[in-house]
């Protein structure tokens, strides 16, 4: 750290001094922010190509590399710099054998982005190095670059200054690389099965496709309020009606709800719809996808999940993605847990008893206490925490599944499943309801619940019902929350750790 009067200067003092120095150089006609530097090799390419050089070896190969200066060590004429780019580091050896070079070296600061031209060699200590004959500052760093970012106590600073986190924290950088690999694998998996990637509107007249509170925006030209989408489901099924038998979309969805370790107001999902398939087909596909994805990303089907973060310190769990995944019939398991007989035909008659069970066990159910909400809370309390390894909870009641097709052999239930990992929902899928008459009735019941105070209930979507009247082939639909999946595959305790720029309160 730069010293002044035998004390460490503050960040603000450094900023003022650095700004004044750069201003002086600019007045002298120096180009502080050049337009371009011709890079011939990345640091990674240099490291790989010349890895076999022995101590003292020197090549005649010229290279031009660029990156961020993260370390400076001077020994008179002989100076050593450490440069970082794309997660790779290399040593730069710079001999300041002229006044011009001494001046340049004296003006370098940690964090500066440099262009370096030089020869490849191996130092006497055995470190691969670029012996520079020219260094050009491409973008000076005007702020103080942290020495060790792990030392920051307030994790919110990491989320607010993600660029610094990525620069200083290799674990964080690798986590986001893994996230990208997860999405790339998913895209290849679907493309290989003849799915077509599509895009649907982000702003909707009706917030359909899921039970959630929407964000509202306003369109000035149309003079009307619109909703940010909570799911692309209804649009994607319209495309299947239009003869596009296999479609998927990877993108952002928005839900105006709480923020916690596994929830963010905007998150990334993938939904796909497959004509002439049912939820049994999707169970097999889900097992295959996640089993192969984890092998590809994690080099094995077992994942140790033990995130050591300030917000959460859970016991280590081993999540096994070996096939087949466990299957739990929702009402059969709930009956066993509660000691009462539940089935798709007697749920309404048991509603009062189920509410009493919630009260007895301290399970809070927000008003209005609809049967759907009560069942969801009971499943969340008694069943979901036991789903550590990937587990399918199957055959949800109709009251919980307004867009799912009725079960072909179990009255009152639907052909739906949710996949849970470590107690958290990752996938939701079902055989799609393609009966427009049944769909209208389901929407109407949702409207009644919405009018009774359930802000998450769906609204009537007449345009979707009209589309169904043209005929939707037997279809299965599937959706996955990619941020939560990335959490488990990267050992992240907080969903903010796998979002480049998570939602944050203003930094006042």
TILUM-178033 format. One line per field, with one value per residue (C-alpha): residue in one letter; x, y, z. Coordinates in nm, 2 decimals. Example, Ala and Ser with C-alpha at 12.3 -4.5 7.8 and 13.67 -1.06 7.14 Angstrom:
r = A/S
c1 = 1.23/1.37
c2 = -0.45/-0.11
c3 = 0.78/0.71
This chain:
r = X/X/X/X/X/X/X/X/X/X/X/X/X/X/X/X/X/X/X/X/X/X/X/X/X/X/X/X/X/X/X/X/X/X/X/X/X/X/X/X/X/X/X/X/X/X/X/X/X/X/X/X/X/X/X/X/X/X/X/X/X/X/X/X/X/X/X/X/X/X/X/X/X/X/X/X/X/X/X/X/X/X/X/X/X/X/X/X/X/X/X/X/X/X/X/X/X/X/X/X/X/X/X/X/X/X/X/X/X/X/X/X/X/X/X/X/X/X/X/X/X/X/X/X/X/X/X/X/X/X/X/X/X/X/X/X/X/X/X/X/X/X/X/X/X/X/X/X/X/X/X/X/X/X/X/X/X/X/X/X/X/X/X/X/X/X/X/X/X/X/X/X/X/X/X/X/X/X/X/X/X/X/X/X/X/X/X/X/X/X/X/X/X/X/X/X/X/X/X/X/X/X/X/X/X/X/X/X/X/X/X/X/X/X/X/X/X/X/X/X/X/X/X/X/X/X/X/X/X/X/X/X/X/X/X/X/X/X/X/X/X/X/X/X/X/X/X/X/X/X/X/X/X/X/X/X/X/X/X/X/X/X/X/X/X/X/X/X/X/X/X/X/X/X/X/X/X/X/X/X/X/X/X/X/X/X/X/X/X/X/X/X/X/X/X/X/X/X/X/X/X/X/X/X/X/X/X/X/X/X/X/X/X/X/X/X/X/X/X/X/X/X/X/X/X/X/X/X/X/X/X/X/X/X/X/X/X/X/X/X/X/X/X/X/X/X/X/X/X/X/X/X/X/X/X/X/X/X/X/X/X/X/X/X/X/X/X/X/X/X/X/X/X/X/X/X/X/X/X/X/X/X/X/X/X/X/X/X/X/X/X/X/X/X/X/X/X/X/X/X/X/X/X/X/X/X/X/X/X/X/X/X/X/X/X/X/X/X/X/X/X/X/X/X/X/X/X/X/X/X/X/X/X/X/X/X/X/X/X/X/X/X/X/X/X/X/X/X/X/X/X/X/X/X/X/X/X/X/X/X/X/X/X/X/X/X/X/X/X/X/X/X/X/X/X/X/X/X/X/X/X/X/X/X/X/X/X/X/X/X/X/X/X/X/X/X/X/X/X/X/X/X/X/X/X/X/X/X
c1 = 0.00/0.12/0.26/0.23/0.40/0.46/0.10/-0.12/-0.32/-0.69/-0.87/-1.01/-0.65/-0.53/-0.81/-0.73/-0.36/-0.41/-0.66/-0.43/-0.14/-0.35/-0.47/-0.11/-0.02/-0.32/-0.21/0.13/-0.03/-0.02/-0.29/-0.43/-0.70/-0.57/-0.82/-0.66/-0.38/-0.31/-0.32/-0.16/-0.19/-0.39/-0.21/-0.36/-0.23/0.12/0.11/0.00/0.23/0.55/0.49/0.79/1.05/1.33/1.49/1.70/1.55/1.47/1.29/1.29/0.91/0.74/0.41/0.17/-0.06/-0.29/-0.43/-0.46/-0.16/-0.21/0.14/0.45/0.79/1.09/1.46/1.64/1.67/1.51/1.13/0.87/0.50/0.22/-0.05/-0.40/-0.64/-0.93/-0.83/-0.48/-0.16/0.19/0.50/0.63/1.00/1.08/1.42/1.41/1.73/1.63/1.48/1.17/1.12/1.19/0.93/0.68/0.74/0.71/0.36/0.23/-0.03/-0.20/-0.52/-0.39/-0.47/-0.16/-0.05/0.28/0.51/0.80/0.99/0.89/1.14/1.18/1.33/1.62/1.37/1.18/0.88/0.75/0.78/0.74/1.06/0.90/1.06/0.75/0.46/0.16/-0.10/-0.44/-0.66/-0.53/-0.69/-0.80/-0.93/-0.73/-0.76/-0.82/-0.53/-0.74/-1.12/-1.19/-1.12/-1.44/-1.68/-2.00/-2.09/-2.32/-2.01/-1.92/-2.26/-2.26/-1.91/-1.92/-1.64/-1.40/-1.52/-1.45/-1.11/-1.00/-1.19/-1.11/-1.38/-1.64/-1.52/-1.52/-1.87/-2.00/-1.81/-1.98/-2.32/-2.25/-2.15/-2.48/-2.68/-2.47/-2.52/-2.90/-2.91/-2.71/-2.93/-3.25/-3.10/-2.99/-3.35/-3.48/-3.62/-3.63/-3.52/-3.76/-3.83/-4.16/-4.27/-4.14/-4.44/-4.78/-5.14/-5.21/-4.96/-5.02/-4.84/-4.77/-4.90/-4.70/-4.72/-4.63/-4.44/-4.64/-4.51/-4.68/-4.67/-4.69/-4.79/-5.06/-5.17/-5.20/-5.04/-4.85/-4.71/-4.35/-4.38/-4.38/-4.36/-4.35/-4.57/-4.89/-4.70/-4.49/-4.81/-4.96/-4.65/-4.72/-5.08/-4.92/-4.74/-4.40/-4.39/-4.08/-3.99/-3.79/-3.69/-3.41/-3.46/-3.55/-3.88/-4.00/-4.18/-4.27/-4.19/-3.95/-3.57/-3.39/-3.12/-3.31/-3.53/-3.45/-3.72/-3.58/-3.42/-3.34/-3.56/-3.58/-3.92/-3.98/-4.29/-4.30/-4.60/-4.71/-4.54/-4.67/-4.52/-4.39/-4.16/-4.05/-3.95/-3.72/-3.58/-3.52/-3.33/-3.12/-3.05/-2.94/-2.75/-2.55/-2.52/-2.37/-2.12/-2.02/-1.99/-1.88/-1.68/-1.91/-2.27/-2.22/-2.20/-2.08/-2.28/-2.13/-2.12/-1.93/-2.09/-2.18/-2.55/-2.57/-2.36/-2.55/-2.41/-2.24/-2.47/-2.38/-2.64/-2.64/-2.77/-2.75/-3.06/-3.34/-3.45/-3.68/-4.05/-4.31/-4.68/-4.78/-5.11/-5.00/-4.69/-4.89/-5.15/-4.87/-4.72/-5.05/-5.22/-5.53/-5.65/-5.62/-5.71/-5.81/-6.18/-6.19/-5.97/-6.24/-6.40/-6.07/-5.98/-6.08/-5.89/-5.58/-5.60/-5.61/-5.30/-5.12/-5.21/-5.11/-4.77/-4.71/-4.73/-4.83/-5.07/-5.14/-5.50/-5.70/-5.64/-5.73/-5.70/-5.42/-5.22/-5.28/-5.16/-4.86/-4.75/-4.81/-4.60/-4.33/-4.32/-4.35/-4.21/-3.98/-3.71/-3.65/-3.58/-3.20/-3.11/-3.32/-3.67/-3.99/-4.31/-4.58/-4.96/-5.06/-5.43/-5.62/-5.67/-5.29/-5.24/-5.47/-5.27/-5.21/-5.41/-5.63/-5.47/-5.59/-5.66/-5.67/-5.97/-5.90/-5.53/-5.32/-5.03/-4.78/-4.44/-4.20/-3.83/-3.67/-3.30/-3.18/-3.53/-3.57/-3.79/-3.59/-3.82/-4.20/-4.36/-4.68/-4.89/-5.06/-5.42/-5.54/-5.92/-6.04/-6.36/-6.19/-5.92/-6.19/-6.34/-6.00/-5.93/-6.26/-6.19/-5.85/-6.03/-6.26/-5.96/-5.79/-6.10/-6.11/-5.76/-5.51/-5.29/-5.09/-5.39/-5.41/-5.64/-5.87/-5.67/-5.94/-5.69/-5.52/-5.85/-5.93/-5.59/-5.67/-6.00/-5.80/-5.65/-5.34/-5.19/-5.12/-4.83/-4.59/-4.43/-4.13/-3.96/-3.64/-3.49/-3.13/-3.01/-3.10/-2.95/-2.63/-2.62/-2.61/-2.35/-2.12/-2.14/-2.32/-2.52/-2.70/-2.87/-2.69/-2.36/-2.47/-2.63/-2.38/-2.59/-2.85/-3.13/-3.00/-3.14/-3.00/-2.65/-2.72
c2 = 0.00/0.35/0.53/0.90/1.05/0.70/0.60/0.41/0.66/0.62/0.50/0.85/0.99/0.73/0.82/1.19/1.14/0.90/1.12/1.42/1.22/1.10/1.45/1.57/1.30/1.39/1.76/1.64/1.49/1.13/0.89/0.75/0.53/0.40/0.26/-0.08/-0.32/-0.61/-0.93/-1.23/-1.48/-1.52/-1.59/-1.93/-2.01/-1.89/-2.11/-2.42/-2.38/-2.31/-2.52/-2.75/-2.47/-2.54/-2.29/-2.04/-2.12/-1.83/-1.84/-1.60/-1.61/-1.27/-1.25/-0.96/-1.03/-0.81/-0.84/-0.68/-0.60/-0.77/-0.77/-0.55/-0.63/-0.41/-0.49/-0.19/-0.23/-0.58/-0.57/-0.85/-0.80/-1.05/-1.02/-1.18/-1.24/-1.48/-1.65/-1.72/-1.55/-1.51/-1.33/-1.03/-0.96/-0.59/-0.44/-0.06/0.02/0.37/0.68/0.63/0.28/0.38/0.65/0.41/0.16/0.42/0.51/0.15/0.06/-0.26/-0.29/-0.13/-0.31/-0.35/-0.45/-0.64/-0.72/-0.96/-1.28/-1.61/-1.76/-1.94/-1.75/-1.88/-1.98/-2.19/-1.97/-1.92/-1.55/-1.29/-1.09/-0.76/-0.50/-0.28/-0.22/0.00/0.10/0.04/0.15/0.28/0.17/0.48/0.30/0.08/-0.29/-0.50/-0.71/-1.00/-0.98/-1.26/-1.01/-0.81/-0.90/-0.76/-1.01/-0.75/-0.56/-0.87/-0.88/-0.51/-0.51/-0.83/-0.72/-0.71/-1.04/-1.20/-1.04/-1.15/-1.47/-1.76/-1.97/-1.72/-1.70/-2.08/-2.09/-1.88/-2.08/-2.39/-2.21/-2.14/-2.51/-2.62/-2.41/-2.51/-2.88/-2.83/-2.65/-2.93/-3.19/-3.04/-2.95/-3.31/-3.42/-3.19/-2.92/-2.57/-2.28/-1.99/-1.65/-1.53/-1.19/-1.06/-0.83/-0.99/-0.87/-1.15/-1.29/-1.66/-1.98/-2.01/-1.92/-1.61/-1.24/-1.04/-0.72/-0.45/-0.20/0.06/0.10/0.47/0.43/0.18/0.35/0.03/-0.17/-0.49/-0.77/-0.90/-1.27/-1.52/-1.80/-1.84/-2.15/-2.03/-1.88/-2.19/-2.41/-2.18/-2.26/-2.63/-2.56/-2.40/-2.72/-2.66/-3.00/-2.95/-2.60/-2.46/-2.13/-2.03/-1.69/-1.46/-1.48/-1.23/-1.29/-1.01/-1.21/-1.23/-1.25/-1.52/-1.79/-1.96/-1.68/-1.37/-1.15/-1.24/-1.58/-1.80/-2.09/-2.33/-2.45/-2.70/-2.86/-3.19/-3.30/-3.66/-3.72/-3.74/-3.69/-4.05/-3.96/-3.65/-3.84/-4.05/-3.74/-3.56/-3.85/-3.87/-3.50/-3.44/-3.77/-3.69/-3.32/-3.38/-3.63/-3.38/-3.08/-3.26/-3.56/-3.79/-3.84/-3.76/-3.40/-3.29/-2.99/-2.80/-2.43/-2.24/-1.90/-1.65/-1.66/-2.04/-2.32/-2.65/-2.99/-3.15/-3.36/-3.59/-3.56/-3.87/-3.83/-4.20/-4.33/-4.40/-4.12/-4.18/-4.13/-4.03/-4.02/-3.69/-3.79/-4.14/-4.00/-3.72/-3.97/-4.17/-3.87/-3.72/-4.05/-3.97/-4.11/-3.86/-3.91/-3.70/-3.74/-3.66/-3.36/-3.10/-3.29/-3.30/-2.93/-2.83/-3.12/-3.03/-2.67/-2.79/-3.00/-2.70/-2.50/-2.79/-2.81/-2.43/-2.42/-2.07/-2.06/-1.71/-1.59/-1.69/-2.05/-2.22/-2.60/-2.55/-2.34/-2.57/-2.88/-2.69/-2.60/-2.95/-3.10/-2.84/-2.92/-3.30/-3.43/-3.18/-3.17/-3.55/-3.51/-3.48/-3.69/-3.60/-3.71/-3.69/-3.59/-3.71/-3.70/-3.36/-3.28/-3.09/-2.80/-2.75/-2.78/-2.56/-2.63/-3.00/-3.28/-3.50/-3.83/-4.11/-4.35/-4.16/-3.93/-3.58/-3.60/-3.48/-3.62/-3.39/-3.41/-3.18/-3.27/-3.18/-3.17/-3.10/-3.01/-2.75/-2.76/-2.77/-2.90/-2.88/-3.08/-3.24/-3.38/-3.07/-2.99/-2.97/-2.97/-2.61/-2.67/-2.81/-2.53/-2.26/-2.41/-2.43/-2.07/-1.97/-2.14/-1.95/-1.62/-1.70/-1.76/-1.45/-1.24/-1.40/-1.26/-1.51/-1.27/-1.57/-1.73/-1.71/-1.50/-1.60/-1.62/-1.64/-1.61/-1.93/-2.11/-2.01/-2.15/-2.48/-2.49/-2.53/-2.84/-2.89/-3.24/-3.46/-3.27/-3.28/-2.96/-2.92/-2.63/-2.60/-2.33/-2.31/-2.08/-2.33/-2.62/-2.41/-2.36/-2.73/-2.80/-2.52/-2.55/-2.21/-2.13/-1.83/-1.78/-1.45/-1.64/-1.78/-1.45/-1.20/-0.91/-1.01/-0.79/-0.55/-0.26/0.08/0.14/0.46
c3 = 0.00/-0.08/0.22/0.31/0.62/0.76/0.75/0.51/0.30/0.28/-0.03/-0.09/-0.07/-0.31/-0.55/-0.54/-0.59/-0.87/-1.04/-1.02/-1.16/-1.46/-1.52/-1.53/-1.78/-1.99/-2.00/-2.11/-2.42/-2.30/-2.42/-2.09/-2.24/-2.58/-2.83/-2.89/-2.82/-3.06/-2.85/-3.01/-2.72/-2.41/-2.08/-2.08/-2.43/-2.33/-2.02/-2.21/-2.51/-2.31/-2.01/-2.08/-2.07/-1.82/-1.58/-1.77/-2.11/-2.34/-2.67/-2.96/-2.98/-2.96/-2.78/-2.71/-2.41/-2.20/-1.85/-1.51/-1.29/-0.96/-0.81/-0.83/-0.70/-0.79/-0.74/-0.89/-1.26/-1.25/-1.18/-1.15/-1.23/-1.18/-1.45/-1.45/-1.74/-1.77/-1.44/-1.55/-1.41/-1.55/-1.44/-1.63/-1.61/-1.69/-1.70/-1.64/-1.82/-1.93/-1.77/-1.98/-1.85/-1.49/-1.52/-1.67/-1.39/-1.12/-1.25/-1.25/-0.98/-0.88/-1.08/-1.40/-1.72/-1.93/-2.27/-2.27/-2.56/-2.49/-2.53/-2.36/-2.12/-1.79/-1.49/-1.29/-1.02/-1.28/-1.33/-1.68/-1.76/-2.03/-2.06/-2.16/-2.39/-2.39/-2.15/-2.23/-1.98/-2.15/-1.86/-1.53/-1.20/-1.01/-0.70/-0.46/-0.56/-0.25/-0.14/-0.01/-0.07/0.17/0.45/0.38/0.66/0.49/0.22/0.07/-0.05/-0.25/-0.42/-0.48/-0.63/-0.82/-1.05/-0.75/-0.63/-0.97/-0.98/-0.64/-0.56/-0.78/-0.62/-0.72/-1.07/-1.10/-0.96/-1.25/-1.50/-1.37/-1.39/-1.76/-1.82/-1.66/-1.90/-2.20/-2.11/-2.08/-2.42/-2.59/-2.42/-2.57/-2.90/-2.95/-2.90/-3.17/-2.94/-3.09/-2.87/-2.89/-2.72/-2.58/-2.44/-2.11/-2.06/-2.05/-2.03/-1.78/-1.53/-1.62/-1.61/-1.24/-0.89/-0.79/-0.73/-1.04/-1.10/-1.27/-1.52/-1.75/-2.12/-2.21/-2.57/-2.50/-2.18/-2.00/-1.72/-1.81/-1.60/-1.61/-1.68/-1.40/-1.65/-2.03/-2.01/-2.18/-2.48/-2.52/-2.53/-2.79/-3.01/-2.97/-3.08/-3.38/-3.48/-3.31/-3.13/-2.92/-2.79/-2.50/-2.36/-2.12/-1.97/-1.69/-1.50/-1.24/-0.91/-0.67/-0.36/-0.07/-0.09/0.10/0.06/-0.22/-0.36/-0.58/-0.75/-1.09/-1.17/-1.46/-1.56/-1.85/-1.97/-2.25/-2.40/-2.58/-2.79/-2.77/-2.43/-2.07/-1.72/-1.72/-2.02/-1.84/-1.52/-1.73/-1.92/-1.59/-1.44/-1.76/-1.78/-1.43/-1.40/-1.71/-1.63/-1.29/-1.43/-1.69/-1.45/-1.14/-1.27/-1.07/-0.97/-0.60/-0.49/-0.15/-0.04/0.25/0.19/0.46/0.44/0.71/0.62/0.65/0.79/0.73/0.80/0.50/0.29/0.00/-0.28/-0.50/-0.86/-0.93/-1.12/-1.06/-0.83/-0.54/-0.60/-0.34/-0.40/-0.23/-0.07/0.02/0.20/0.36/0.49/0.65/0.81/0.94/1.04/0.83/0.50/0.22/-0.14/-0.43/-0.36/0.01/0.04/0.07/0.35/0.53/0.49/0.85/1.00/0.79/0.91/1.27/1.20/1.07/1.39/1.62/1.45/1.44/1.06/0.94/0.65/0.52/0.47/0.28/0.40/0.08/0.05/-0.19/0.05/0.34/0.14/0.02/0.37/0.50/0.22/0.29/0.66/0.66/0.32/0.14/0.42/0.37/0.00/0.01/-0.29/-0.60/-0.52/-0.72/-0.54/-0.78/-0.83/-0.69/-0.63/-0.89/-0.65/-0.65/-1.02/-1.24/-1.56/-1.52/-1.68/-1.46/-1.36/-1.59/-1.30/-0.97/-0.93/-0.79/-0.88/-1.17/-1.36/-1.21/-1.04/-0.86/-0.82/-0.49/-0.41/-0.05/0.04/-0.23/-0.54/-0.86/-1.13/-1.18/-1.46/-1.57/-1.85/-1.98/-1.95/-2.31/-2.26/-2.31/-2.12/-1.81/-1.84/-1.83/-1.52/-1.35/-1.44/-1.29/-0.96/-0.96/-1.02/-0.72/-0.50/-0.63/-0.55/-0.20/-0.13/-0.28/-0.47/-0.61/-0.78/-1.16/-1.36/-1.65/-1.98/-2.24/-2.53/-2.40/-2.38/-2.74/-2.85/-2.68/-2.87/-3.19/-3.04/-2.83/-2.89/-2.58/-2.44/-2.14/-2.00/-1.78/-1.59/-1.39/-1.17/-1.29/-1.01/-0.73/-0.93/-0.97/-0.60/-0.53/-0.80/-0.69/-0.31/-0.27/0.04/-0.10/-0.43/-0.46/-0.49/-0.83/-0.96/-1.11/-0.99/-0.73/-0.61/-0.34/-0.14/-0.23/-0.07/0.12
